[in-house]
Amino acid sequence: MTFWISGTQKMYEREAAPFHNLLAPTDGSAASVDAGRLAINIAATHDIPVTFLYVVNRSTAEEIASASPRKDVALVCDELRSKASHYLDYLSRLAKRAKVECRQVIRVGDPQREIAELAREETVDLIVIGQTSAPGITRPGRIGEVAGRVIEYASCPVLIVKHSEERY
């Protein structure tokens, strides 16, 4: 990209942005919201779009439905989609305030596979995901199962974001 600096007669070449399309999966956890915020900052810096993704975990929906005689899997998935919309709306509001183009996607399935699949479909250059570990695991530095599997399945770089109370 070529640009002029005002007040000079010089033309400068600017390096192209290293990324052109970001994906920020969220599950509503603090770490995934931190990852979404970082994705927004990266997108704003490079004037690129970000896609926010929430995957309704089909296995979890099946477990919830089997524990409740009045709910079937479809109803549980609908309830989880509604919850997902709240998280995605929040991140989208933050993106719009930063003047970042964004879109929301909700999928049902295996989270790590759906994340990697959407990244391939959308030619994502970078996945920005929270470090989130399984509940009850308190070992510092531990990468959660979904984040670890995304690294394994994704065809692009994956940036793992640790949650920090002090950061935001």
Phi and psi in radians as a Rosetta constraint file:
Dihedral C 1 N 2 CA 2 C 2 CIRCULARHARMONIC -1.853 0.35
Dihedral N 2 CA 2 C 2 N 3 CIRCULARHARMONIC 2.465 0.35
Dihedral C 2 N 3 CA 3 C 3 CIRCULARHARMONIC -2.618 0.35
Dihedral N 3 CA 3 C 3 N 4 CIRCULARHARMONIC 2.764 0.35
Dihedral C 3 N 4 CA 4 C 4 CIRCULARHARMONIC -1.822 0.35
Dihedral N 4 CA 4 C 4 N 5 CIRCULARHARMONIC 2.501 0.35
Dihedral C 4 N 5 CA 5 C 5 CIRCULARHARMONIC -1.714 0.35
Dihedral N 5 CA 5 C 5 N 6 CIRCULARHARMONIC 2.194 0.35
Dihedral C 5 N 6 CA 6 C 6 CIRCULARHARMONIC -1.039 0.35
Dihedral N 6 CA 6 C 6 N 7 CIRCULARHARMONIC 2.457 0.35
Dihedral C 6 N 7 CA 7 C 7 CIRCULARHARMONIC 1.512 0.35
Dihedral N 7 CA 7 C 7 N 8 CIRCULARHARMONIC -0.013 0.35
Dihedral C 7 N 8 CA 8 C 8 CIRCULARHARMONIC -2.149 0.35
Dihedral N 8 CA 8 C 8 N 9 CIRCULARHARMONIC 2.935 0.35
Dihedral C 8 N 9 CA 9 C 9 CIRCULARHARMONIC -1.871 0.35
Dihedral N 9 CA 9 C 9 N 10 CIRCULARHARMONIC 0.272 0.35
Dihedral C 9 N 10 CA 10 C 10 CIRCULARHARMONIC -1.765 0.35
Dihedral N 10 CA 10 C 10 N 11 CIRCULARHARMONIC 2.514 0.35
Dihedral C 10 N 11 CA 11 C 11 CIRCULARHARMONIC -1.865 0.35
Dihedral N 11 CA 11 C 11 N 12 CIRCULARHARMONIC 2.378 0.35
Dihedral C 11 N 12 CA 12 C 12 CIRCULARHARMONIC -2.068 0.35
Dihedral N 12 CA 12 C 12 N 13 CIRCULARHARMONIC 2.594 0.35
Dihedral C 12 N 13 CA 13 C 13 CIRCULARHARMONIC -1.688 0.35
Dihedral N 13 CA 13 C 13 N 14 CIRCULARHARMONIC 2.291 0.35
Dihedral C 13 N 14 CA 14 C 14 CIRCULARHARMONIC -1.911 0.35
Dihedral N 14 CA 14 C 14 N 15 CIRCULARHARMONIC 2.348 0.35
Dihedral C 14 N 15 CA 15 C 15 CIRCULARHARMONIC -1.107 0.35
Dihedral N 15 CA 15 C 15 N 16 CIRCULARHARMONIC 2.497 0.35
Dihedral C 15 N 16 CA 16 C 16 CIRCULARHARMONIC -1.172 0.35
Dihedral N 16 CA 16 C 16 N 17 CIRCULARHARMONIC 2.671 0.35
Dihedral C 16 N 17 CA 17 C 17 CIRCULARHARMONIC -1.029 0.35
Dihedral N 17 CA 17 C 17 N 18 CIRCULARHARMONIC 2.444 0.35
Dihedral C 17 N 18 CA 18 C 18 CIRCULARHARMONIC -1.197 0.35
Dihedral N 18 CA 18 C 18 N 19 CIRCULARHARMONIC -0.357 0.35
Dihedral C 18 N 19 CA 19 C 19 CIRCULARHARMONIC -2.261 0.35
Dihedral N 19 CA 19 C 19 N 20 CIRCULARHARMONIC 2.663 0.35
Dihedral C 19 N 20 CA 20 C 20 CIRCULARHARMONIC -2.198 0.35
Dihedral N 20 CA 20 C 20 N 21 CIRCULARHARMONIC -0.251 0.35
Dihedral C 20 N 21 CA 21 C 21 CIRCULARHARMONIC -2.728 0.35
Dihedral N 21 CA 21 C 21 N 22 CIRCULARHARMONIC 2.031 0.35
Dihedral C 21 N 22 CA 22 C 22 CIRCULARHARMONIC -1.838 0.35
Dihedral N 22 CA 22 C 22 N 23 CIRCULARHARMONIC 2.617 0.35
Dihedral C 22 N 23 CA 23 C 23 CIRCULARHARMONIC -2.174 0.35
Dihedral N 23 CA 23 C 23 N 24 CIRCULARHARMONIC 2.242 0.35
Dihedral C 23 N 24 CA 24 C 24 CIRCULARHARMONIC -2.197 0.35
Dihedral N 24 CA 24 C 24 N 25 CIRCULARHARMONIC 1.654 0.35
Dihedral C 24 N 25 CA 25 C 25 CIRCULARHARMONIC -1.260 0.35
Dihedral N 25 CA 25 C 25 N 26 CIRCULARHARMONIC 2.553 0.35
Dihedral C 25 N 26 CA 26 C 26 CIRCULARHARMONIC -2.367 0.35
Dihedral N 26 CA 26 C 26 N 27 CIRCULARHARMONIC 2.602 0.35
Dihedral C 26 N 27 CA 27 C 27 CIRCULARHARMONIC -2.145 0.35
Dihedral N 27 CA 27 C 27 N 28 CIRCULARHARMONIC 0.149 0.35
Dihedral C 27 N 28 CA 28 C 28 CIRCULARHARMONIC 1.550 0.35
Dihedral N 28 CA 28 C 28 N 29 CIRCULARHARMONIC -0.113 0.35
Dihedral C 28 N 29 CA 29 C 29 CIRCULARHARMONIC -1.250 0.35
Dihedral N 29 CA 29 C 29 N 30 CIRCULARHARMONIC 2.821 0.35
Dihedral C 29 N 30 CA 30 C 30 CIRCULARHARMONIC -1.041 0.35
Dihedral N 30 CA 30 C 30 N 31 CIRCULARHARMONIC -0.715 0.35
Dihedral C 30 N 31 CA 31 C 31 CIRCULARHARMONIC -1.124 0.35
Dihedral N 31 CA 31 C 31 N 32 CIRCULARHARMONIC -0.668 0.35
Dihedral C 31 N 32 CA 32 C 32 CIRCULARHARMONIC -1.284 0.35
Dihedral N 32 CA 32 C 32 N 33 CIRCULARHARMONIC -0.544 0.35
Dihedral C 32 N 33 CA 33 C 33 CIRCULARHARMONIC -1.216 0.35
Dihedral N 33 CA 33 C 33 N 34 CIRCULARHARMONIC -0.702 0.35
Dihedral C 33 N 34 CA 34 C 34 CIRCULARHARMONIC -1.027 0.35
Dihedral N 34 CA 34 C 34 N 35 CIRCULARHARMONIC -0.729 0.35
Dihedral C 34 N 35 CA 35 C 35 CIRCULARHARMONIC -1.106 0.35
Dihedral N 35 CA 35 C 35 N 36 CIRCULARHARMONIC -0.712 0.35
Dihedral C 35 N 36 CA 36 C 36 CIRCULARHARMONIC -1.090 0.35
Dihedral N 36 CA 36 C 36 N 37 CIRCULARHARMONIC -0.721 0.35
Dihedral C 36 N 37 CA 37 C 37 CIRCULARHARMONIC -1.112 0.35
Dihedral N 37 CA 37 C 37 N 38 CIRCULARHARMONIC -0.741 0.35
Dihedral C 37 N 38 CA 38 C 38 CIRCULARHARMONIC -1.134 0.35
Dihedral N 38 CA 38 C 38 N 39 CIRCULARHARMONIC -0.714 0.35
Dihedral C 38 N 39 CA 39 C 39 CIRCULARHARMONIC -1.036 0.35
Dihedral N 39 CA 39 C 39 N 40 CIRCULARHARMONIC -0.701 0.35
Dihedral C 39 N 40 CA 40 C 40 CIRCULARHARMONIC -1.101 0.35
Dihedral N 40 CA 40 C 40 N 41 CIRCULARHARMONIC -0.756 0.35
Dihedral C 40 N 41 CA 41 C 41 CIRCULARHARMONIC -1.090 0.35
Dihedral N 41 CA 41 C 41 N 42 CIRCULARHARMONIC -0.749 0.35
Dihedral C 41 N 42 CA 42 C 42 CIRCULARHARMONIC -1.110 0.35
Dihedral N 42 CA 42 C 42 N 43 CIRCULARHARMONIC -0.795 0.35
Dihedral C 42 N 43 CA 43 C 43 CIRCULARHARMONIC -1.093 0.35
Dihedral N 43 CA 43 C 43 N 44 CIRCULARHARMONIC -0.729 0.35
Dihedral C 43 N 44 CA 44 C 44 CIRCULARHARMONIC -1.140 0.35
Dihedral N 44 CA 44 C 44 N 45 CIRCULARHARMONIC -0.718 0.35
Dihedral C 44 N 45 CA 45 C 45 CIRCULARHARMONIC -1.078 0.35
Dihedral N 45 CA 45 C 45 N 46 CIRCULARHARMONIC -0.690 0.35
Dihedral C 45 N 46 CA 46 C 46 CIRCULARHARMONIC -1.823 0.35
Dihedral N 46 CA 46 C 46 N 47 CIRCULARHARMONIC 0.071 0.35
Dihedral C 46 N 47 CA 47 C 47 CIRCULARHARMONIC 0.922 0.35
Dihedral N 47 CA 47 C 47 N 48 CIRCULARHARMONIC 0.973 0.35
Dihedral C 47 N 48 CA 48 C 48 CIRCULARHARMONIC -2.263 0.35
Dihedral N 48 CA 48 C 48 N 49 CIRCULARHARMONIC 2.778 0.35
Dihedral C 48 N 49 CA 49 C 49 CIRCULARHARMONIC -1.438 0.35
Dihedral N 49 CA 49 C 49 N 50 CIRCULARHARMONIC 2.791 0.35
Dihedral C 49 N 50 CA 50 C 50 CIRCULARHARMONIC -2.298 0.35
Dihedral N 50 CA 50 C 50 N 51 CIRCULARHARMONIC 2.457 0.35
Dihedral C 50 N 51 CA 51 C 51 CIRCULARHARMONIC -1.897 0.35
Dihedral N 51 CA 51 C 51 N 52 CIRCULARHARMONIC 2.219 0.35
Dihedral C 51 N 52 CA 52 C 52 CIRCULARHARMONIC -1.716 0.35
Dihedral N 52 CA 52 C 52 N 53 CIRCULARHARMONIC 2.283 0.35
Dihedral C 52 N 53 CA 53 C 53 CIRCULARHARMONIC -2.188 0.35
Dihedral N 53 CA 53 C 53 N 54 CIRCULARHARMONIC 2.351 0.35
Dihedral C 53 N 54 CA 54 C 54 CIRCULARHARMONIC -2.145 0.35
Dihedral N 54 CA 54 C 54 N 55 CIRCULARHARMONIC 2.227 0.35
Dihedral C 54 N 55 CA 55 C 55 CIRCULARHARMONIC -1.895 0.35
Dihedral N 55 CA 55 C 55 N 56 CIRCULARHARMONIC 2.078 0.35
Dihedral C 55 N 56 CA 56 C 56 CIRCULARHARMONIC -1.311 0.35
Dihedral N 56 CA 56 C 56 N 57 CIRCULARHARMONIC 2.023 0.35
Dihedral C 56 N 57 CA 57 C 57 CIRCULARHARMONIC -1.262 0.35
Dihedral N 57 CA 57 C 57 N 58 CIRCULARHARMONIC 1.960 0.35
Dihedral C 57 N 58 CA 58 C 58 CIRCULARHARMONIC -1.031 0.35
Dihedral N 58 CA 58 C 58 N 59 CIRCULARHARMONIC -0.719 0.35
Dihedral C 58 N 59 CA 59 C 59 CIRCULARHARMONIC -1.092 0.35
Dihedral N 59 CA 59 C 59 N 60 CIRCULARHARMONIC -0.727 0.35
Dihedral C 59 N 60 CA 60 C 60 CIRCULARHARMONIC -1.114 0.35
Dihedral N 60 CA 60 C 60 N 61 CIRCULARHARMONIC -0.757 0.35
Dihedral C 60 N 61 CA 61 C 61 CIRCULARHARMONIC -1.053 0.35
Dihedral N 61 CA 61 C 61 N 62 CIRCULARHARMONIC -0.707 0.35
Dihedral C 61 N 62 CA 62 C 62 CIRCULARHARMONIC -1.137 0.35
Dihedral N 62 CA 62 C 62 N 63 CIRCULARHARMONIC -0.699 0.35
Dihedral C 62 N 63 CA 63 C 63 CIRCULARHARMONIC -1.126 0.35
Dihedral N 63 CA 63 C 63 N 64 CIRCULARHARMONIC -0.760 0.35
Dihedral C 63 N 64 CA 64 C 64 CIRCULARHARMONIC -1.108 0.35
Dihedral N 64 CA 64 C 64 N 65 CIRCULARHARMONIC -0.776 0.35
Dihedral C 64 N 65 CA 65 C 65 CIRCULARHARMONIC -1.112 0.35
Dihedral N 65 CA 65 C 65 N 66 CIRCULARHARMONIC -0.676 0.35
Dihedral C 65 N 66 CA 66 C 66 CIRCULARHARMONIC -1.224 0.35
Dihedral N 66 CA 66 C 66 N 67 CIRCULARHARMONIC -0.418 0.35
Dihedral C 66 N 67 CA 67 C 67 CIRCULARHARMONIC -1.490 0.35
Dihedral N 67 CA 67 C 67 N 68 CIRCULARHARMONIC -0.179 0.35
Dihedral C 67 N 68 CA 68 C 68 CIRCULARHARMONIC -2.165 0.35
Dihedral N 68 CA 68 C 68 N 69 CIRCULARHARMONIC 2.015 0.35
Dihedral C 68 N 69 CA 69 C 69 CIRCULARHARMONIC -1.149 0.35
Dihedral N 69 CA 69 C 69 N 70 CIRCULARHARMONIC -0.303 0.35
Dihedral C 69 N 70 CA 70 C 70 CIRCULARHARMONIC -1.696 0.35
Dihedral N 70 CA 70 C 70 N 71 CIRCULARHARMONIC -0.032 0.35
Dihedral C 70 N 71 CA 71 C 71 CIRCULARHARMONIC -2.111 0.35
Dihedral N 71 CA 71 C 71 N 72 CIRCULARHARMONIC 2.385 0.35
Dihedral C 71 N 72 CA 72 C 72 CIRCULARHARMONIC -1.822 0.35
Dihedral N 72 CA 72 C 72 N 73 CIRCULARHARMONIC 3.007 0.35
Dihedral C 72 N 73 CA 73 C 73 CIRCULARHARMONIC -1.049 0.35
Dihedral N 73 CA 73 C 73 N 74 CIRCULARHARMONIC -0.714 0.35
Dihedral C 73 N 74 CA 74 C 74 CIRCULARHARMONIC -1.069 0.35
Dihedral N 74 CA 74 C 74 N 75 CIRCULARHARMONIC -0.737 0.35
Dihedral C 74 N 75 CA 75 C 75 CIRCULARHARMONIC -1.140 0.35
Dihedral N 75 CA 75 C 75 N 76 CIRCULARHARMONIC -0.748 0.35
Dihedral C 75 N 76 CA 76 C 76 CIRCULARHARMONIC -1.096 0.35
Dihedral N 76 CA 76 C 76 N 77 CIRCULARHARMONIC -0.755 0.35
Dihedral C 76 N 77 CA 77 C 77 CIRCULARHARMONIC -1.061 0.35
Dihedral N 77 CA 77 C 77 N 78 CIRCULARHARMONIC -0.704 0.35
Dihedral C 77 N 78 CA 78 C 78 CIRCULARHARMONIC -1.086 0.35
Dihedral N 78 CA 78 C 78 N 79 CIRCULARHARMONIC -0.747 0.35
Dihedral C 78 N 79 CA 79 C 79 CIRCULARHARMONIC -1.122 0.35
Dihedral N 79 CA 79 C 79 N 80 CIRCULARHARMONIC -0.710 0.35
Dihedral C 79 N 80 CA 80 C 80 CIRCULARHARMONIC -1.221 0.35
Dihedral N 80 CA 80 C 80 N 81 CIRCULARHARMONIC -0.583 0.35
Dihedral C 80 N 81 CA 81 C 81 CIRCULARHARMONIC -1.100 0.35
Dihedral N 81 CA 81 C 81 N 82 CIRCULARHARMONIC -0.694 0.35
Dihedral C 81 N 82 CA 82 C 82 CIRCULARHARMONIC -1.088 0.35
Dihedral N 82 CA 82 C 82 N 83 CIRCULARHARMONIC -0.779 0.35
Dihedral C 82 N 83 CA 83 C 83 CIRCULARHARMONIC -1.078 0.35
Dihedral N 83 CA 83 C 83 N 84 CIRCULARHARMONIC -0.733 0.35
Dihedral C 83 N 84 CA 84 C 84 CIRCULARHARMONIC -1.042 0.35
Dihedral N 84 CA 84 C 84 N 85 CIRCULARHARMONIC -0.709 0.35
Dihedral C 84 N 85 CA 85 C 85 CIRCULARHARMONIC -1.027 0.35
Dihedral N 85 CA 85 C 85 N 86 CIRCULARHARMONIC -0.636 0.35
Dihedral C 85 N 86 CA 86 C 86 CIRCULARHARMONIC -1.114 0.35
Dihedral N 86 CA 86 C 86 N 87 CIRCULARHARMONIC -0.798 0.35
Dihedral C 86 N 87 CA 87 C 87 CIRCULARHARMONIC -1.125 0.35
Dihedral N 87 CA 87 C 87 N 88 CIRCULARHARMONIC -0.773 0.35
Dihedral C 87 N 88 CA 88 C 88 CIRCULARHARMONIC -1.155 0.35
Dihedral N 88 CA 88 C 88 N 89 CIRCULARHARMONIC -0.687 0.35
Dihedral C 88 N 89 CA 89 C 89 CIRCULARHARMONIC -1.076 0.35
Dihedral N 89 CA 89 C 89 N 90 CIRCULARHARMONIC -0.713 0.35
Dihedral C 89 N 90 CA 90 C 90 CIRCULARHARMONIC -1.052 0.35
Dihedral N 90 CA 90 C 90 N 91 CIRCULARHARMONIC -0.881 0.35
Dihedral C 90 N 91 CA 91 C 91 CIRCULARHARMONIC -1.121 0.35
Dihedral N 91 CA 91 C 91 N 92 CIRCULARHARMONIC -0.638 0.35
Dihedral C 91 N 92 CA 92 C 92 CIRCULARHARMONIC -1.142 0.35
Dihedral N 92 CA 92 C 92 N 93 CIRCULARHARMONIC -0.669 0.35
Dihedral C 92 N 93 CA 93 C 93 CIRCULARHARMONIC -1.083 0.35
Dihedral N 93 CA 93 C 93 N 94 CIRCULARHARMONIC -0.740 0.35
Dihedral C 93 N 94 CA 94 C 94 CIRCULARHARMONIC -1.083 0.35
Dihedral N 94 CA 94 C 94 N 95 CIRCULARHARMONIC -0.731 0.35
Dihedral C 94 N 95 CA 95 C 95 CIRCULARHARMONIC -1.123 0.35
Dihedral N 95 CA 95 C 95 N 96 CIRCULARHARMONIC -0.782 0.35
Dihedral C 95 N 96 CA 96 C 96 CIRCULARHARMONIC -1.094 0.35
Dihedral N 96 CA 96 C 96 N 97 CIRCULARHARMONIC -0.669 0.35
Dihedral C 96 N 97 CA 97 C 97 CIRCULARHARMONIC -1.080 0.35
Dihedral N 97 CA 97 C 97 N 98 CIRCULARHARMONIC -0.578 0.35
Dihedral C 97 N 98 CA 98 C 98 CIRCULARHARMONIC -1.535 0.35
Dihedral N 98 CA 98 C 98 N 99 CIRCULARHARMONIC 0.096 0.35
Dihedral C 98 N 99 CA 99 C 99 CIRCULARHARMONIC 1.044 0.35
Dihedral N 99 CA 99 C 99 N 100 CIRCULARHARMONIC 0.704 0.35
Dihedral C 99 N 100 CA 100 C 100 CIRCULARHARMONIC -1.841 0.35
Dihedral N 100 CA 100 C 100 N 101 CIRCULARHARMONIC 2.259 0.35
Dihedral C 100 N 101 CA 101 C 101 CIRCULARHARMONIC -1.205 0.35
Dihedral N 101 CA 101 C 101 N 102 CIRCULARHARMONIC 2.304 0.35
Dihedral C 101 N 102 CA 102 C 102 CIRCULARHARMONIC -2.543 0.35
Dihedral N 102 CA 102 C 102 N 103 CIRCULARHARMONIC 2.854 0.35
Dihedral C 102 N 103 CA 103 C 103 CIRCULARHARMONIC -2.511 0.35
Dihedral N 103 CA 103 C 103 N 104 CIRCULARHARMONIC 2.826 0.35
Dihedral C 103 N 104 CA 104 C 104 CIRCULARHARMONIC -2.031 0.35
Dihedral N 104 CA 104 C 104 N 105 CIRCULARHARMONIC 2.446 0.35
Dihedral C 104 N 105 CA 105 C 105 CIRCULARHARMONIC -2.353 0.35
Dihedral N 105 CA 105 C 105 N 106 CIRCULARHARMONIC 2.349 0.35
Dihedral C 105 N 106 CA 106 C 106 CIRCULARHARMONIC -2.104 0.35
Dihedral N 106 CA 106 C 106 N 107 CIRCULARHARMONIC 2.264 0.35
Dihedral C 106 N 107 CA 107 C 107 CIRCULARHARMONIC -2.242 0.35
Dihedral N 107 CA 107 C 107 N 108 CIRCULARHARMONIC 2.803 0.35
Dihedral C 107 N 108 CA 108 C 108 CIRCULARHARMONIC -2.072 0.35
Dihedral N 108 CA 108 C 108 N 109 CIRCULARHARMONIC 2.308 0.35
Dihedral C 108 N 109 CA 109 C 109 CIRCULARHARMONIC 2.699 0.35
Dihedral N 109 CA 109 C 109 N 110 CIRCULARHARMONIC -2.666 0.35
Dihedral C 109 N 110 CA 110 C 110 CIRCULARHARMONIC -1.488 0.35
Dihedral N 110 CA 110 C 110 N 111 CIRCULARHARMONIC 2.038 0.35
Dihedral C 110 N 111 CA 111 C 111 CIRCULARHARMONIC -0.913 0.35
Dihedral N 111 CA 111 C 111 N 112 CIRCULARHARMONIC -0.888 0.35
Dihedral C 111 N 112 CA 112 C 112 CIRCULARHARMONIC -1.103 0.35
Dihedral N 112 CA 112 C 112 N 113 CIRCULARHARMONIC -0.662 0.35
Dihedral C 112 N 113 CA 113 C 113 CIRCULARHARMONIC -1.246 0.35
Dihedral N 113 CA 113 C 113 N 114 CIRCULARHARMONIC -0.712 0.35
Dihedral C 113 N 114 CA 114 C 114 CIRCULARHARMONIC -1.144 0.35
Dihedral N 114 CA 114 C 114 N 115 CIRCULARHARMONIC -0.675 0.35
Dihedral C 114 N 115 CA 115 C 115 CIRCULARHARMONIC -1.104 0.35
Dihedral N 115 CA 115 C 115 N 116 CIRCULARHARMONIC -0.876 0.35
Dihedral C 115 N 116 CA 116 C 116 CIRCULARHARMONIC -1.117 0.35
Dihedral N 116 CA 116 C 116 N 117 CIRCULARHARMONIC -0.673 0.35
Dihedral C 116 N 117 CA 117 C 117 CIRCULARHARMONIC -1.144 0.35
Dihedral N 117 CA 117 C 117 N 118 CIRCULARHARMONIC -0.796 0.35
Dihedral C 117 N 118 CA 118 C 118 CIRCULARHARMONIC -1.103 0.35
Dihedral N 118 CA 118 C 118 N 119 CIRCULARHARMONIC -0.686 0.35
Dihedral C 118 N 119 CA 119 C 119 CIRCULARHARMONIC -1.030 0.35
Dihedral N 119 CA 119 C 119 N 120 CIRCULARHARMONIC -0.730 0.35
Dihedral C 119 N 120 CA 120 C 120 CIRCULARHARMONIC -1.187 0.35
Dihedral N 120 CA 120 C 120 N 121 CIRCULARHARMONIC -0.789 0.35
Dihedral C 120 N 121 CA 121 C 121 CIRCULARHARMONIC -1.055 0.35
Dihedral N 121 CA 121 C 121 N 122 CIRCULARHARMONIC -0.678 0.35
Dihedral C 121 N 122 CA 122 C 122 CIRCULARHARMONIC -1.679 0.35
Dihedral N 122 CA 122 C 122 N 123 CIRCULARHARMONIC 0.131 0.35
Dihedral C 122 N 123 CA 123 C 123 CIRCULARHARMONIC 0.805 0.35
Dihedral N 123 CA 123 C 123 N 124 CIRCULARHARMONIC 0.940 0.35
Dihedral C 123 N 124 CA 124 C 124 CIRCULARHARMONIC -1.271 0.35
Dihedral N 124 CA 124 C 124 N 125 CIRCULARHARMONIC 2.406 0.35
Dihedral C 124 N 125 CA 125 C 125 CIRCULARHARMONIC -1.591 0.35
Dihedral N 125 CA 125 C 125 N 126 CIRCULARHARMONIC -0.446 0.35
Dihedral C 125 N 126 CA 126 C 126 CIRCULARHARMONIC -2.651 0.35
Dihedral N 126 CA 126 C 126 N 127 CIRCULARHARMONIC 2.283 0.35
Dihedral C 126 N 127 CA 127 C 127 CIRCULARHARMONIC -1.783 0.35
Dihedral N 127 CA 127 C 127 N 128 CIRCULARHARMONIC 2.216 0.35
Dihedral C 127 N 128 CA 128 C 128 CIRCULARHARMONIC -1.954 0.35
Dihedral N 128 CA 128 C 128 N 129 CIRCULARHARMONIC 1.917 0.35
Dihedral C 128 N 129 CA 129 C 129 CIRCULARHARMONIC -2.275 0.35
Dihedral N 129 CA 129 C 129 N 130 CIRCULARHARMONIC 2.559 0.35
Dihedral C 129 N 130 CA 130 C 130 CIRCULARHARMONIC -1.252 0.35
Dihedral N 130 CA 130 C 130 N 131 CIRCULARHARMONIC 2.664 0.35
Dihedral C 130 N 131 CA 131 C 131 CIRCULARHARMONIC -1.289 0.35
Dihedral N 131 CA 131 C 131 N 132 CIRCULARHARMONIC -0.225 0.35
Dihedral C 131 N 132 CA 132 C 132 CIRCULARHARMONIC -0.320 0.35
Dihedral N 132 CA 132 C 132 N 133 CIRCULARHARMONIC 2.169 0.35
Dihedral C 132 N 133 CA 133 C 133 CIRCULARHARMONIC -1.758 0.35
Dihedral N 133 CA 133 C 133 N 134 CIRCULARHARMONIC 2.901 0.35
Dihedral C 133 N 134 CA 134 C 134 CIRCULARHARMONIC -1.083 0.35
Dihedral N 134 CA 134 C 134 N 135 CIRCULARHARMONIC 2.578 0.35
Dihedral C 134 N 135 CA 135 C 135 CIRCULARHARMONIC -0.968 0.35
Dihedral N 135 CA 135 C 135 N 136 CIRCULARHARMONIC 2.411 0.35
Dihedral C 135 N 136 CA 136 C 136 CIRCULARHARMONIC 1.625 0.35
Dihedral N 136 CA 136 C 136 N 137 CIRCULARHARMONIC -0.245 0.35
Dihedral C 136 N 137 CA 137 C 137 CIRCULARHARMONIC -1.588 0.35
Dihedral N 137 CA 137 C 137 N 138 CIRCULARHARMONIC 2.097 0.35
Dihedral C 137 N 138 CA 138 C 138 CIRCULARHARMONIC -2.046 0.35
Dihedral N 138 CA 138 C 138 N 139 CIRCULARHARMONIC 0.136 0.35
Dihedral C 138 N 139 CA 139 C 139 CIRCULARHARMONIC -1.196 0.35
Dihedral N 139 CA 139 C 139 N 140 CIRCULARHARMONIC 2.181 0.35
Dihedral C 139 N 140 CA 140 C 140 CIRCULARHARMONIC -1.072 0.35
Dihedral N 140 CA 140 C 140 N 141 CIRCULARHARMONIC 2.531 0.35
Dihedral C 140 N 141 CA 141 C 141 CIRCULARHARMONIC 1.438 0.35
Dihedral N 141 CA 141 C 141 N 142 CIRCULARHARMONIC -0.058 0.35
Dihedral C 141 N 142 CA 142 C 142 CIRCULARHARMONIC -1.285 0.35
Dihedral N 142 CA 142 C 142 N 143 CIRCULARHARMONIC 2.289 0.35
Dihedral C 142 N 143 CA 143 C 143 CIRCULARHARMONIC -1.601 0.35
Dihedral N 143 CA 143 C 143 N 144 CIRCULARHARMONIC 2.340 0.35
Dihedral C 143 N 144 CA 144 C 144 CIRCULARHARMONIC -1.119 0.35
Dihedral N 144 CA 144 C 144 N 145 CIRCULARHARMONIC 2.844 0.35
Dihedral C 144 N 145 CA 145 C 145 CIRCULARHARMONIC -1.053 0.35
Dihedral N 145 CA 145 C 145 N 146 CIRCULARHARMONIC -0.796 0.35
Dihedral C 145 N 146 CA 146 C 146 CIRCULARHARMONIC -1.119 0.35
Dihedral N 146 CA 146 C 146 N 147 CIRCULARHARMONIC -0.846 0.35
Dihedral C 146 N 147 CA 147 C 147 CIRCULARHARMONIC -1.027 0.35
Dihedral N 147 CA 147 C 147 N 148 CIRCULARHARMONIC -0.752 0.35
Dihedral C 147 N 148 CA 148 C 148 CIRCULARHARMONIC -1.081 0.35
Dihedral N 148 CA 148 C 148 N 149 CIRCULARHARMONIC -0.730 0.35
Dihedral C 148 N 149 CA 149 C 149 CIRCULARHARMONIC -1.230 0.35
Dihedral N 149 CA 149 C 149 N 150 CIRCULARHARMONIC -0.590 0.35
Dihedral C 149 N 150 CA 150 C 150 CIRCULARHARMONIC -1.092 0.35
Dihedral N 150 CA 150 C 150 N 151 CIRCULARHARMONIC -0.733 0.35
Dihedral C 150 N 151 CA 151 C 151 CIRCULARHARMONIC -0.983 0.35
Dihedral N 151 CA 151 C 151 N 152 CIRCULARHARMONIC -0.742 0.35
Dihedral C 151 N 152 CA 152 C 152 CIRCULARHARMONIC -1.177 0.35
Dihedral N 152 CA 152 C 152 N 153 CIRCULARHARMONIC -0.753 0.35
Dihedral C 152 N 153 CA 153 C 153 CIRCULARHARMONIC -1.554 0.35
Dihedral N 153 CA 153 C 153 N 154 CIRCULARHARMONIC -0.456 0.35
Dihedral C 153 N 154 CA 154 C 154 CIRCULARHARMONIC -1.237 0.35
Dihedral N 154 CA 154 C 154 N 155 CIRCULARHARMONIC 2.569 0.35
Dihedral C 154 N 155 CA 155 C 155 CIRCULARHARMONIC -1.731 0.35
Dihedral N 155 CA 155 C 155 N 156 CIRCULARHARMONIC 0.128 0.35
Dihedral C 155 N 156 CA 156 C 156 CIRCULARHARMONIC -2.286 0.35
Dihedral N 156 CA 156 C 156 N 157 CIRCULARHARMONIC 2.989 0.35
Dihedral C 156 N 157 CA 157 C 157 CIRCULARHARMONIC -1.091 0.35
Dihedral N 157 CA 157 C 157 N 158 CIRCULARHARMONIC 2.623 0.35
Dihedral C 157 N 158 CA 158 C 158 CIRCULARHARMONIC -2.203 0.35
Dihedral N 158 CA 158 C 158 N 159 CIRCULARHARMONIC 2.194 0.35
Dihedral C 158 N 159 CA 159 C 159 CIRCULARHARMONIC -1.795 0.35
Dihedral N 159 CA 159 C 159 N 160 CIRCULARHARMONIC 2.093 0.35
Dihedral C 159 N 160 CA 160 C 160 CIRCULARHARMONIC -1.638 0.35
Dihedral N 160 CA 160 C 160 N 161 CIRCULARHARMONIC 2.232 0.35
Dihedral C 160 N 161 CA 161 C 161 CIRCULARHARMONIC -1.958 0.35
Dihedral N 161 CA 161 C 161 N 162 CIRCULARHARMONIC 2.140 0.35
Dihedral C 161 N 162 CA 162 C 162 CIRCULARHARMONIC -1.407 0.35
Dihedral N 162 CA 162 C 162 N 163 CIRCULARHARMONIC 2.523 0.35
Dihedral C 162 N 163 CA 163 C 163 CIRCULARHARMONIC -1.346 0.35
Dihedral N 163 CA 163 C 163 N 164 CIRCULARHARMONIC 2.411 0.35
Dihedral C 163 N 164 CA 164 C 164 CIRCULARHARMONIC -2.438 0.35
Dihedral N 164 CA 164 C 164 N 165 CIRCULARHARMONIC 2.131 0.35
Dihedral C 164 N 165 CA 165 C 165 CIRCULARHARMONIC -1.104 0.35
Dihedral N 165 CA 165 C 165 N 166 CIRCULARHARMONIC -0.534 0.35
Dihedral C 165 N 166 CA 166 C 166 CIRCULARHARMONIC -1.414 0.35
Dihedral N 166 CA 166 C 166 N 167 CIRCULARHARMONIC -0.411 0.35
Dihedral C 166 N 167 CA 167 C 167 CIRCULARHARMONIC -1.126 0.35
Dihedral N 167 CA 167 C 167 N 168 CIRCULARHARMONIC -0.720 0.35
